[in-house]
């Protein structure tokens, strides 16, 4: 008998040779029908793999990330079979699962695949799937594997780098592929499949190698799931921040300025400024001091901090001065500069904590193929702050930062999030700096603070920064996509590298602890995500224009100007559309600009000193007529509901 430990901690005994599927059936026949993948002692296995030792078993369904991974990887095998049948003589390479689907890299040689071919490939995939072929793994000797793929240089290269005795093939139907494993029980589970696109991809990502064709696809256990996914993609296109940013005149890019370097237009610059002032106001209340640092620094600064070793290859080339051997870098991070600000004078424990905040612009040389609107740029502004505190103050300071992040999220409508505790890789410690002792102290500080604040947390190993662990806030947007927004990091290492000290109560010098934090993260990326989350309908307090005054004719322009002046006196951002267009055209244009309130003025409004209000997106619901004071009260009440009050 062997002992199998399940995720809930329960231990069950089974005869040696029991399969994961048999374990699932022992739990519940209904549950077993949904199991599509498994892992044993941390290794992905098949649902029919015999278990012969004690160990921990996890059973996955479609609702689990690992279940989806097995589902999509299995579908890539079926698509590869269909491609071989429809395009004889092609050479297959690799077909992994990726986020929201899978791809297969294929050498089509002289044959071509176009959008017009997608339907016949999809149909063949579903035909194969309906035949309910089982996926079966088998070991193969290196010699037999090389013989099998003697005409495929790509598979041969892969096999040549594998050890004899570790090579396995996966069979289903008439198809065989080199594979490590991780499949669903049979092809019949695949009910819906779509090819999303094709693109060029160099073999193994090396531009010196031959360019292959990458066929992207996705699949689902129900046709309804695919339909919903495609609808979600269409909605994502409508919400694309690059599209909305252009329509709302927030930002632009110029080839002459350079790739990945956004230009903020007046409305976008005003939006950024409002976000900055919003956070600066809260930071001032929380005891932060604003600092400003240069856009460049001597190379030695980043060598000392460790950033040069980490980011040197991704940085812009050094800036050389007329002085021999003098090199500067565009700064990749603000924290080394803030360490030097701390070092300007000696500190006592009575002076701490010191909280330095800066909206500092940093630069990274991202590859051109990785740039994407505002979410991946070469120059971006971080809402950076660094807190220097005593070890005894760490817990309280960390919790205060959590409160600040939650305030930001609450005021901007991000309500669905998980706090990810990002720790070191448990095996590979080479990519981190600092002692194990300091890492353990920093990791425990984050775990304890998150628990005390009652956050919904997950632990991810290998996601820590190179200098310390962090608490990352993983936010789900309106489309259910997950983004990392806001981070808090505990760092014992930079204070050592920069020899930061304070005099303690014992009159001895001690090392402060450093907290890195950025509730927005990158301003560019944050605004992009906020744009897509809200579809451009920002909270009222943040909108570039909160109201637009639409006069029914030029006869009422003087009254429209009077209304504008009164609104501006109450600090409501408004403008007048006095074009000689129909009121219908003016309303449509205001809707396109996503302006929250349309204030229509005509003869009745001028006579009674009122305005007729139409809300954005509420066509057919009718207008309401109010006085200016009543409208001001409506605006202030709505802002009060969404813009939270930050308390310390």
C-alpha positions as CSV (number, residue, x, y, z in Angstrom):
1,X,0.0,0.0,0.0
2,X,1.1,3.6,-0.7
3,X,0.0,6.8,1.1
4,X,-1.3,9.6,-1.1
5,X,-1.5,13.1,0.4
6,X,-4.2,15.3,-1.1
7,X,-4.2,19.2,-1.2
8,X,-6.5,19.4,1.8
9,X,-3.9,17.6,3.9
10,X,-5.8,14.3,4.1
11,X,-3.9,11.1,3.5
12,X,-5.4,8.1,1.8
13,X,-4.0,4.6,1.3
14,X,-4.1,2.8,-2.1
15,X,-2.6,-0.2,-3.7
16,X,0.7,0.4,-5.5
17,X,0.1,1.2,-9.1
18,X,-3.1,3.3,-8.5
19,X,-3.6,6.0,-11.1
20,X,-4.5,9.7,-10.5
21,X,-7.8,9.1,-12.2
22,X,-8.6,6.1,-9.9
23,X,-7.8,8.4,-6.9
24,X,-10.2,11.0,-8.4
25,X,-12.9,8.4,-8.7
26,X,-12.4,7.3,-5.1
27,X,-13.2,10.9,-4.1
28,X,-16.2,11.4,-6.4
29,X,-17.3,10.1,-9.8
30,X,-18.6,13.6,-10.6
31,X,-15.2,15.1,-9.6
32,X,-13.4,12.5,-11.7
33,X,-15.3,13.4,-14.8
34,X,-13.8,16.9,-14.5
35,X,-10.2,15.9,-13.8
36,X,-8.0,16.5,-16.8
37,X,-4.5,16.6,-15.4
38,X,-2.4,15.8,-12.4
39,X,0.9,16.4,-10.6
40,X,2.7,14.1,-8.2
41,X,5.4,15.4,-5.8
42,X,5.6,18.6,-7.9
43,X,6.0,16.8,-11.3
44,X,3.4,16.9,-14.0
45,X,2.1,13.4,-14.8
46,X,-0.7,11.8,-16.9
47,X,-4.0,10.9,-15.3
48,X,-3.2,7.2,-16.1
49,X,0.4,7.2,-14.7
50,X,0.8,4.4,-12.1
51,X,1.8,5.7,-8.7
52,X,4.2,3.4,-6.8
53,X,5.5,5.5,-3.9
54,X,4.1,7.7,-1.2
55,X,3.6,11.3,-2.2
56,X,1.5,14.4,-2.7
57,X,-1.1,14.4,-5.5
58,X,-2.9,17.3,-7.0
59,X,-5.7,16.7,-9.4
60,X,-6.5,19.5,-11.9
61,X,-9.7,20.5,-13.7
62,X,-10.3,23.1,-16.4
63,X,-10.8,25.7,-13.7
64,X,-7.1,25.3,-12.6
65,X,-4.2,27.0,-14.4
66,X,-2.4,23.7,-14.7
67,X,-5.5,22.0,-16.0
68,X,-5.8,24.7,-18.8
69,X,-2.1,24.2,-19.5
70,X,-2.5,20.5,-20.1
71,X,-5.7,21.1,-22.1
72,X,-3.9,23.6,-24.4
73,X,-0.7,21.6,-24.7
74,X,-2.8,18.5,-25.7
75,X,-4.7,20.6,-28.3
76,X,-1.3,21.7,-29.8
77,X,-0.6,18.0,-30.4
78,X,-3.9,17.5,-32.2
79,X,-3.3,20.7,-34.3
80,X,0.1,19.4,-35.2
81,X,-1.5,16.1,-36.5
82,X,-4.0,18.1,-38.6
83,X,-1.2,20.3,-40.0
84,X,0.9,17.2,-41.0
85,X,-2.1,15.7,-42.7
86,X,-3.1,18.9,-44.6
87,X,0.5,20.0,-45.4
88,X,2.6,16.8,-46.1
89,X,6.3,17.2,-45.7
90,X,6.3,20.0,-43.1
91,X,8.7,19.8,-40.2
92,X,7.3,20.3,-36.6
93,X,9.4,21.8,-33.9
94,X,7.8,22.9,-30.5
95,X,4.2,23.3,-29.4
96,X,3.8,24.6,-25.8
97,X,0.8,26.0,-23.9
98,X,0.9,29.7,-23.4
99,X,-1.4,32.2,-21.7
100,X,-4.9,31.7,-23.2
101,X,-3.9,29.0,-25.6
102,X,-1.0,27.5,-27.4
103,X,1.2,27.7,-30.5
104,X,3.2,25.3,-32.7
105,X,6.3,26.4,-34.6
106,X,6.4,24.8,-38.0
107,X,8.8,24.8,-41.0
108,X,6.3,24.8,-43.9
109,X,9.2,25.0,-46.4
110,X,7.7,26.0,-49.7
111,X,4.1,25.7,-48.5
112,X,2.1,28.7,-47.1
113,X,-0.6,29.0,-44.6
114,X,-3.1,31.9,-44.7
115,X,-6.2,33.1,-42.9
116,X,-8.3,31.3,-45.6
117,X,-6.8,27.9,-44.4
118,X,-7.8,28.3,-40.7
119,X,-11.3,26.9,-41.1
120,X,-10.2,23.6,-42.7
121,X,-7.5,23.1,-40.0
122,X,-10.0,23.8,-37.2
123,X,-12.5,21.4,-38.7
124,X,-9.9,18.6,-38.9
125,X,-8.8,19.3,-35.3
126,X,-12.4,18.8,-34.1
127,X,-12.9,15.7,-36.3
128,X,-9.8,14.1,-34.6
129,X,-11.0,15.3,-31.2
130,X,-14.4,13.7,-31.6
131,X,-12.7,10.3,-32.1
132,X,-11.7,10.4,-28.4
133,X,-8.1,9.2,-28.9
134,X,-6.2,8.6,-25.6
135,X,-2.8,10.4,-25.1
136,X,-0.2,7.7,-24.2
137,X,3.3,8.3,-23.1
138,X,6.2,5.9,-23.8
139,X,9.9,5.9,-23.2
140,X,12.2,5.9,-26.2
141,X,15.9,5.3,-26.5
142,X,18.0,8.2,-27.9
143,X,19.0,6.1,-30.9
144,X,15.4,5.3,-31.8
145,X,14.3,8.9,-31.2
146,X,17.0,10.1,-33.6
147,X,16.0,7.5,-36.1
148,X,12.4,8.6,-35.9
149,X,13.3,12.2,-36.6
150,X,16.2,11.7,-39.0
151,X,14.6,14.0,-41.5
152,X,13.7,16.7,-39.0
153,X,16.7,18.8,-38.1
154,X,14.8,20.7,-35.3
155,X,13.7,17.6,-33.4
156,X,17.1,16.0,-34.0
157,X,18.7,19.1,-32.3
158,X,16.4,18.8,-29.4
159,X,17.0,15.1,-28.9
160,X,20.8,15.5,-29.2
161,X,20.7,17.7,-26.1
162,X,18.7,15.1,-24.1
163,X,20.1,12.3,-21.9
164,X,19.4,8.7,-23.0
165,X,16.8,7.3,-20.6
166,X,14.9,10.6,-20.2
167,X,13.3,10.7,-23.7
168,X,9.6,10.1,-24.1
169,X,7.1,10.2,-27.0
170,X,3.4,10.9,-26.8
171,X,1.1,8.9,-29.1
172,X,-2.5,9.6,-30.0
173,X,-4.4,8.5,-33.1
174,X,-1.9,8.1,-35.9
175,X,0.3,10.9,-34.5
176,X,3.5,10.7,-32.4
177,X,5.5,13.6,-31.0
178,X,8.6,14.2,-28.8
179,X,7.1,15.3,-25.5
180,X,7.8,15.4,-21.8
181,X,4.2,14.8,-20.8
182,X,1.2,16.7,-19.3
183,X,-1.9,15.8,-21.3
184,X,-5.6,15.5,-20.8
185,X,-7.0,11.9,-20.8
186,X,-8.3,11.9,-24.4
187,X,-9.0,14.2,-27.3
188,X,-12.8,14.0,-26.8
189,X,-12.6,16.6,-24.1
190,X,-11.7,19.2,-26.8
191,X,-15.1,20.6,-28.0
192,X,-14.1,23.9,-29.5
193,X,-10.9,25.2,-31.1
194,X,-9.9,28.3,-33.1
195,X,-6.7,29.3,-34.8
196,X,-6.0,32.9,-33.7
197,X,-3.2,34.0,-36.0
198,X,0.1,33.1,-37.7
199,X,3.4,34.9,-37.3
200,X,7.1,34.5,-38.0
201,X,9.3,33.1,-35.3
202,X,13.0,32.3,-35.5
203,X,14.0,28.8,-34.4
204,X,14.8,29.0,-30.7
205,X,14.3,32.8,-30.8
206,X,17.7,33.3,-32.6
207,X,17.5,35.6,-35.6
208,X,20.5,33.8,-37.0
209,X,18.3,30.7,-37.4
210,X,15.7,30.0,-40.0
211,X,12.4,31.8,-39.6
212,X,9.5,29.4,-38.9
213,X,5.8,29.9,-39.0
214,X,4.2,30.1,-35.5
215,X,0.5,29.0,-35.6
216,X,-1.4,30.4,-32.6
217,X,-4.6,28.7,-31.4
218,X,-6.9,28.3,-28.4
219,X,-9.4,25.7,-27.4
220,X,-12.1,25.0,-24.8
221,X,-14.2,22.2,-23.3
222,X,-17.4,23.9,-24.5
223,X,-18.3,25.9,-27.6
224,X,-20.0,28.5,-25.3
225,X,-16.6,29.1,-23.6
226,X,-15.0,29.8,-27.0
227,X,-17.8,32.2,-28.0
228,X,-17.5,34.1,-24.7
229,X,-13.7,34.3,-25.1
230,X,-14.0,35.7,-28.6
231,X,-16.5,38.3,-27.4
232,X,-14.1,39.2,-24.6
233,X,-11.3,39.7,-27.2
234,X,-13.6,42.0,-29.2
235,X,-14.4,44.0,-26.0
236,X,-10.6,44.1,-25.3
237,X,-10.0,45.6,-28.7
238,X,-12.6,48.3,-28.0
239,X,-10.9,49.0,-24.7
240,X,-7.4,48.9,-26.1
241,X,-5.6,51.9,-24.4
242,X,-3.7,52.7,-27.6
243,X,-7.0,53.2,-29.4
244,X,-8.7,55.1,-26.5
245,X,-5.6,57.2,-25.9
246,X,-5.7,58.4,-29.5
247,X,-9.5,59.0,-29.5
248,X,-9.4,60.9,-26.2
249,X,-6.2,62.8,-27.2
250,X,-4.2,61.7,-24.1
251,X,-0.9,60.6,-25.6
252,X,0.9,59.9,-28.9
253,X,4.1,58.3,-30.2
254,X,6.5,59.7,-32.8
255,X,9.0,57.8,-34.8
256,X,11.2,60.9,-34.9
257,X,11.2,61.1,-31.1
258,X,11.8,57.3,-30.8
259,X,10.1,54.0,-30.1
260,X,8.7,53.5,-26.6
261,X,8.9,57.2,-25.7
262,X,5.4,58.5,-25.2
263,X,4.4,62.1,-25.8
264,X,1.8,63.3,-23.3
265,X,-0.8,65.6,-24.9
266,X,-2.5,68.4,-22.9
267,X,-5.4,66.2,-21.7
268,X,-3.1,63.3,-20.9
269,X,-0.7,65.6,-19.1
270,X,-3.5,67.0,-17.0
271,X,-4.7,63.5,-16.2
272,X,-1.2,62.5,-15.0
273,X,-1.0,65.7,-13.0
274,X,-4.3,64.9,-11.2
275,X,-3.1,61.4,-10.4
276,X,0.2,62.8,-9.1
277,X,-1.5,65.5,-6.9
278,X,-3.9,62.8,-5.6
279,X,-1.0,60.7,-4.4
280,X,1.2,63.6,-3.2
281,X,-1.7,64.8,-1.0
282,X,-2.0,61.4,0.6
283,X,1.8,61.0,0.9
284,X,2.1,64.4,2.6
285,X,-0.5,63.4,5.2
286,X,1.4,60.1,5.7
287,X,4.7,62.0,6.4
288,X,6.5,61.6,3.1
289,X,9.0,64.3,1.9
290,X,9.2,65.1,-1.8
291,X,12.7,64.8,-3.4
292,X,13.9,65.2,-7.0
293,X,16.9,63.4,-8.5
294,X,18.7,63.6,-11.8
295,X,17.9,61.5,-14.9
296,X,21.4,60.2,-15.1
297,X,24.0,59.0,-12.6
298,X,27.6,57.8,-12.6
299,X,28.0,54.2,-13.6
300,X,29.6,53.5,-10.3
301,X,26.4,54.4,-8.5
302,X,24.6,51.5,-10.2
303,X,27.5,49.2,-9.8
304,X,27.3,49.8,-6.1
305,X,23.6,49.2,-5.9
306,X,23.8,46.0,-8.1
307,X,21.5,47.5,-10.7
308,X,24.3,47.5,-13.3
309,X,24.9,43.8,-13.0
310,X,21.1,43.2,-13.2
311,X,20.1,45.8,-15.8
312,X,23.3,46.7,-17.5
313,X,22.5,44.6,-20.6
314,X,19.1,46.2,-20.9
315,X,20.3,49.8,-20.3
316,X,21.0,52.4,-22.8
317,X,24.7,52.7,-23.7
318,X,26.8,54.7,-21.2
319,X,27.1,58.4,-21.7
320,X,30.7,59.4,-22.0
321,X,31.9,62.8,-21.0
322,X,35.0,64.7,-22.2
323,X,36.8,63.5,-19.1
324,X,38.7,60.2,-19.7
325,X,37.0,57.2,-18.2
326,X,34.0,59.1,-16.9
327,X,30.7,57.3,-17.7
328,X,27.1,58.1,-16.9
329,X,23.9,56.1,-17.3
330,X,20.3,57.0,-17.8
331,X,19.0,55.9,-14.5
332,X,17.2,52.5,-14.5
333,X,16.0,52.9,-10.9
334,X,15.5,55.8,-8.4
335,X,16.5,53.9,-5.3
336,X,20.3,54.4,-5.5
337,X,19.8,58.1,-5.7
338,X,17.5,58.1,-2.6
339,X,20.2,56.1,-0.7
340,X,22.6,58.9,-1.5
341,X,20.1,61.5,-0.3
342,X,19.8,59.6,3.0
343,X,23.6,59.6,3.2
344,X,23.9,63.4,3.0
345,X,23.9,63.7,6.8
346,X,24.0,61.5,9.9
347,X,20.8,60.3,11.5
348,X,19.7,59.2,14.9
349,X,17.0,56.6,15.7
350,X,14.9,59.5,16.9
351,X,14.9,60.9,13.3
352,X,13.6,57.7,11.7
353,X,11.6,56.8,9.7
354,X,12.6,59.0,6.8
355,X,10.2,58.7,3.9
356,X,11.5,60.1,0.5
357,X,9.0,60.2,-2.4
358,X,9.6,61.1,-6.0
359,X,7.8,60.8,-9.3
360,X,11.1,59.9,-11.0
361,X,11.5,59.0,-14.6
362,X,13.7,56.0,-15.4
363,X,14.9,54.4,-18.6
364,X,15.3,50.8,-19.8
365,X,16.3,49.7,-23.3
366,X,13.4,47.3,-24.1
367,X,13.7,45.4,-27.4
368,X,11.6,47.0,-30.1
369,X,9.5,43.8,-30.5
370,X,8.6,43.9,-26.8
371,X,7.3,47.5,-26.8
372,X,3.5,47.8,-26.5
373,X,1.7,51.2,-26.1
374,X,2.1,52.5,-22.6
375,X,2.4,49.1,-20.9
376,X,6.0,48.5,-22.2
377,X,8.0,51.6,-22.9
378,X,11.7,52.8,-22.7
379,X,11.1,55.8,-20.5
380,X,8.6,55.7,-17.7
381,X,7.8,57.5,-14.5
382,X,7.6,55.6,-11.2
383,X,5.7,56.9,-8.2
384,X,8.7,55.9,-6.2
385,X,9.2,56.2,-2.5
386,X,11.8,54.8,-0.1
387,X,11.4,54.5,3.6
388,X,14.4,54.2,5.8
389,X,13.4,52.9,9.2
390,X,14.7,50.9,12.2
391,X,14.0,47.1,12.3
392,X,11.5,47.8,15.1
393,X,9.6,50.2,12.9
394,X,9.4,47.9,9.9
395,X,6.1,46.2,10.7
396,X,4.2,49.4,11.3
397,X,5.7,51.2,8.3
398,X,4.9,48.2,6.0
399,X,1.3,48.2,7.1
400,X,1.0,51.9,6.6
401,X,2.1,51.4,3.0
402,X,-0.5,48.7,2.5
403,X,-3.1,51.2,3.7
404,X,-1.9,53.7,1.1
405,X,-2.1,51.1,-1.7
406,X,-5.6,50.1,-0.7
407,X,-6.6,53.8,-0.6
408,X,-5.3,54.2,-4.2
409,X,-7.2,51.1,-5.4
410,X,-10.4,52.1,-3.7
411,X,-10.4,55.6,-5.2
412,X,-9.8,54.3,-8.7
413,X,-12.2,51.4,-8.8
414,X,-9.8,48.5,-8.5
415,X,-11.7,46.2,-6.1
416,X,-10.8,42.7,-7.2
417,X,-7.2,41.9,-6.3
418,X,-4.9,39.4,-4.6
419,X,-1.8,40.3,-2.7
420,X,1.1,38.1,-4.0
421,X,3.9,37.5,-1.6
422,X,6.9,37.2,-4.0
423,X,9.8,35.3,-2.4
424,X,13.1,33.9,-3.5
425,X,13.4,30.8,-5.7
426,X,13.8,27.9,-3.3
427,X,16.5,26.3,-5.4
428,X,18.3,28.9,-7.4
429,X,19.8,31.5,-5.1
430,X,22.5,32.8,-7.4
431,X,20.4,35.6,-8.9
432,X,19.8,37.3,-5.5
433,X,22.1,39.5,-3.4
434,X,22.5,39.5,0.4
435,X,22.7,37.0,3.2
436,X,20.1,34.3,3.9
437,X,19.6,35.8,7.4
438,X,18.5,39.2,5.9
439,X,16.3,37.5,3.4
440,X,14.5,35.4,6.0
441,X,13.9,38.5,8.1
442,X,12.5,40.5,5.1
443,X,10.3,37.6,4.0
444,X,8.9,37.1,7.4
445,X,8.1,40.8,7.8
446,X,6.0,40.7,4.6
447,X,4.2,37.5,5.4
448,X,3.3,38.7,9.0
449,X,2.2,42.2,7.9
450,X,0.0,40.8,5.1
451,X,-1.6,38.4,7.6
452,X,-2.2,41.2,10.1
453,X,-4.0,43.3,7.5
454,X,-6.2,40.4,6.5
455,X,-5.1,40.5,2.9
456,X,-6.1,37.7,0.5
457,X,-2.6,36.4,-0.3
458,X,-0.8,33.8,-2.4
459,X,2.9,33.0,-2.2
460,X,5.0,32.8,-5.4
461,X,8.5,31.6,-5.2
462,X,11.1,33.0,-7.6
463,X,9.2,36.3,-8.1
464,X,11.2,38.4,-5.6
465,X,13.4,41.4,-6.7
466,X,17.1,40.6,-6.8
467,X,17.6,42.6,-3.6
468,X,14.6,41.6,-1.6
469,X,11.1,40.0,-1.3
470,X,8.0,42.0,-2.2
471,X,4.3,42.2,-1.8
472,X,2.8,42.6,-5.3
473,X,-0.9,43.6,-5.8
474,X,-2.4,41.5,-8.6
475,X,-5.5,43.3,-9.8
476,X,-8.2,41.9,-12.0
477,X,-9.7,44.4,-14.4
478,X,-13.2,44.7,-15.8
479,X,-12.4,42.0,-18.4
480,X,-11.1,39.6,-15.8
481,X,-7.5,40.0,-16.9
482,X,-4.8,40.1,-14.1
483,X,-2.3,42.9,-13.8
484,X,0.5,43.6,-11.3
485,X,-0.3,47.0,-9.9
486,X,1.5,48.4,-6.9
487,X,4.4,46.8,-5.1
488,X,6.0,47.0,-1.6
489,X,9.5,45.6,-1.1
490,X,11.6,45.0,2.0
491,X,15.3,45.5,1.5
492,X,18.2,44.8,3.9
493,X,20.8,44.8,1.1
494,X,21.0,48.3,-0.4
495,X,21.5,49.8,3.1
496,X,24.6,47.5,3.4
497,X,25.9,48.3,-0.1
498,X,25.6,52.0,0.5
499,X,26.7,51.8,4.1
500,X,23.7,53.6,5.4
501,X,23.6,54.0,9.2
502,X,21.8,55.7,12.1
503,X,22.9,56.1,15.7
504,X,20.8,54.0,18.0
505,X,19.8,54.5,21.6
506,X,22.9,52.6,22.6
507,X,25.0,55.3,20.9
508,X,26.2,52.7,18.4
509,X,25.8,52.8,14.6
510,X,23.1,50.5,13.1
511,X,21.9,49.7,9.7
512,X,18.4,50.9,8.7
513,X,15.9,48.8,6.8
514,X,14.7,50.1,3.5
515,X,11.1,49.8,2.1
516,X,10.6,50.4,-1.6
517,X,7.0,51.2,-2.6
518,X,5.1,52.3,-5.7
519,X,1.3,52.2,-5.5
520,X,0.9,53.1,-9.2
521,X,4.1,51.4,-10.3
522,X,4.8,53.0,-13.6
523,X,2.5,56.0,-14.4
524,X,2.5,55.0,-18.0
525,X,1.5,51.4,-17.4
526,X,-1.0,52.4,-14.7
527,X,-2.8,54.8,-16.9
528,X,-2.9,52.2,-19.7
529,X,-4.5,49.6,-17.4
530,X,-6.9,52.2,-15.9
531,X,-8.0,53.2,-19.5
532,X,-8.8,49.6,-20.4
533,X,-10.4,48.9,-17.0
534,X,-12.7,51.9,-17.3
535,X,-13.0,51.9,-21.1
536,X,-12.0,55.6,-20.8
537,X,-14.8,56.3,-18.3
538,X,-12.6,57.4,-15.5
539,X,-13.9,58.2,-12.1
540,X,-15.5,61.7,-12.2
541,X,-12.8,63.3,-10.0
542,X,-10.2,62.2,-12.6
543,X,-11.9,63.0,-15.9
544,X,-10.2,65.5,-18.1
545,X,-13.5,67.3,-18.7
546,X,-16.3,66.7,-16.2
547,X,-19.0,68.5,-18.2
548,X,-19.6,70.1,-21.6
549,X,-22.1,72.9,-22.2
550,X,-24.2,72.5,-25.3
551,X,-26.2,75.5,-26.5
552,X,-29.2,74.9,-28.7
553,X,-28.2,77.9,-30.8
554,X,-25.8,80.8,-30.9
555,X,-28.5,82.9,-29.2
556,X,-27.7,81.2,-25.9
557,X,-23.9,81.5,-26.0
558,X,-23.8,84.3,-23.4
559,X,-25.8,82.2,-21.0
560,X,-23.5,79.2,-21.7
561,X,-20.5,81.3,-20.9
562,X,-22.2,82.4,-17.6
563,X,-22.8,78.7,-16.7
564,X,-19.1,77.9,-17.5
565,X,-17.9,80.7,-15.2
566,X,-20.1,79.5,-12.4
567,X,-18.8,75.9,-12.8
568,X,-15.2,77.0,-12.8
569,X,-15.8,79.0,-9.6
570,X,-16.7,75.6,-8.1
571,X,-13.6,74.0,-9.6
572,X,-15.7,71.8,-12.0
573,X,-13.8,71.2,-15.3
574,X,-16.1,72.2,-18.1
575,X,-16.0,73.5,-21.7
576,X,-18.5,74.9,-24.2
577,X,-19.3,73.4,-27.6
578,X,-20.5,76.5,-29.5
579,X,-20.0,75.0,-33.0
580,X,-22.8,75.7,-35.5
581,X,-23.8,72.0,-35.4
582,X,-27.1,70.3,-34.5
583,X,-27.6,69.5,-30.9
584,X,-27.7,65.8,-31.9
585,X,-24.2,66.1,-33.5
586,X,-22.9,67.8,-30.4
587,X,-24.3,65.1,-28.1
588,X,-22.8,62.3,-30.3
589,X,-19.4,64.0,-30.2
590,X,-19.5,64.5,-26.4
591,X,-20.4,60.8,-26.1
592,X,-17.4,59.8,-28.1
593,X,-15.2,62.0,-25.8
594,X,-16.8,60.1,-22.8
595,X,-17.6,63.4,-21.1
596,X,-19.7,62.5,-18.0
597,X,-22.2,65.4,-18.1
598,X,-23.8,67.1,-21.1
599,X,-25.4,70.4,-20.0
600,X,-27.9,71.6,-22.6
601,X,-29.0,75.2,-22.5
602,X,-31.7,76.9,-24.5
603,X,-34.6,79.4,-24.0
604,X,-36.2,77.7,-21.0
605,X,-32.8,77.2,-19.2
606,X,-31.8,80.8,-19.8
607,X,-35.1,82.1,-18.6
608,X,-35.1,80.0,-15.4
609,X,-31.4,80.1,-14.7
610,X,-31.2,76.3,-15.0
611,X,-29.4,73.6,-17.1
612,X,-30.7,70.4,-18.6
613,X,-28.5,67.4,-17.7
614,X,-27.8,64.4,-19.9
615,X,-25.5,61.7,-18.5
616,X,-22.9,59.9,-20.7
617,X,-24.1,56.5,-21.9
618,X,-27.7,57.0,-20.8
619,X,-29.4,57.5,-24.1
620,X,-33.2,57.3,-23.9
621,X,-33.3,57.8,-20.1
622,X,-34.3,61.4,-20.4
623,X,-32.8,64.6,-19.1
624,X,-33.3,66.3,-15.8
625,X,-33.4,70.0,-15.3
626,X,-31.6,71.5,-12.2
627,X,-30.1,74.8,-11.0
628,X,-26.4,75.4,-11.2
629,X,-26.1,74.9,-7.4
630,X,-28.0,71.6,-7.6
631,X,-25.7,70.4,-10.4
632,X,-22.6,71.3,-8.3
633,X,-24.0,69.3,-5.4
634,X,-24.6,66.3,-7.7
635,X,-20.9,66.5,-8.9
636,X,-19.5,66.9,-5.4
637,X,-21.6,64.0,-4.0
638,X,-20.5,61.6,-6.8
639,X,-16.8,62.6,-6.3
640,X,-17.3,62.1,-2.5
641,X,-18.5,58.5,-3.1
642,X,-15.6,57.5,-5.3
643,X,-12.7,59.5,-4.0
644,X,-11.9,58.0,-0.6
645,X,-10.6,60.0,2.3
646,X,-7.1,58.9,3.3
647,X,-6.6,58.5,7.0
648,X,-3.3,57.8,8.8
